[in-house]
Amino acid sequence: MTIFDGLIWGGAILTLVGLAALIWCIITVSRARNAGLDDVQLRARMQRAVAVNMAALAASSIGLMLVVVGIFLAP
């Protein structure tokens, strides 16, 4: 296994972790909206979900970049 394989597989794993976090965000927000919470509680849950969502998008983007770099640099 070369360093390029490590970049590709590491990027793929990071992308999948980000995707799992995005799915968690979707489920969390859906449950919060259907729970009938008041405005303050709903806003608190949404703020947490937005923070996780931004981190998940960043992780997925960086993971995909690693995959592309690994493919371009592979001999």
Beta strands, then each sheet from edge to edge (+ up, - down):
end
